[in-house]
Amino acid sequence: MKDNVLDQSTINKFRHDGYVVVPDLISLDELGHYQVAVRNAVSSRKRFDSRPLAARSRYERSFLQCMNLWEDFPDVRPLTFHPAITQAAAELLDADAIRLWHDQALFKESGGRLTDPHQDLPYWPMTESDALTAWIPFSGSTLASGCLGYIPGSHQLGIRKLVNIFNASETELAEQVDAVSVSDPEFVEVPAGSVAFHHALTAHCAKPNSTNDTREVHTMIFFRDGNTRSDRGKHFAVDRAGIKAGAPIASDVTPIAWPLPAGKLPSAPEPISGLSEEIRRSGAYPLT
Ligand SMILES: O=C(O)CCC(=O)C(=O)O
């Protein structure tokens, strides 16, 4: 058994508040290296999309989103399965093993709008709630650049409500946001080298980016090995592997992230097939 990476007070804070920032989980040298890798990956994925911010949908004006970069960008893979970050995630979930749901770059460009308050779990067909996101801002995050804000303790209130941040009308969105905004968010600046973790049921949002630079973030979503598919909703993380409702979510699309044998990383699954040309060109998913 490896030594723990987290102390008990960090774990207690996560369980109580539904989020925690862990300092110095990744060295600045590593961070700089992976910042370039993720930036190049996002540029490559987004190469067919030249729309300016103003021409994009409301959702797309919150951030550029590129998922499953670990599959088609081998330089990003060691970050997604970073041993200290994955072990910290397992300790927060008190899990003997965790799997990756998916990774994603979330780049909030200069002038990018806020990220609307939401919980993550309602977007995923997963029955159990033992899941979290590791959020890694390459240059840190500030109130000005679009740091996250969390509604403390919201993961424990029995709220599991979908906020359609993608394409609800403004009125519907406001109603849905109200349903999860049980108190004011605590906005938390994250220094470079720290990793912020939030529980899958913690309501959270992000400030707009009023700086001249893009807020470059890479995230990984991990869940307890053994979590099962629920009977509603579609998601490529389970549909690609044909996971049925009630079955454990276990396939090479959502590989074990921790523990892994030292120096060994999962292999990429078969690329997604059957994507529409529009989705392919969006860069959201791995291209074949
Ligand atoms: O980075 C952002 O602005 C939003 C992040 C988020 O909602 C998440 O990682 O669940």
The ligand as a Gaussian input file, in Angstrom:
#p B3LYP/6-31G(d) Opt

LIG

0 1
 O      -14.029000      25.419000     -15.931000
 C      -15.187000      25.849000     -15.889000
 O      -15.478000      27.013000     -16.170000
 C      -16.290000      24.930000     -15.476000
 C      -15.786000      23.647000     -14.914000
 C      -16.858000      22.687000     -14.564000
 O      -18.034000      22.977000     -14.565000
 C      -16.457000      21.327000     -14.219000
 O      -15.272000      20.970000     -14.360000
 O      -17.344000      20.548000     -13.799000

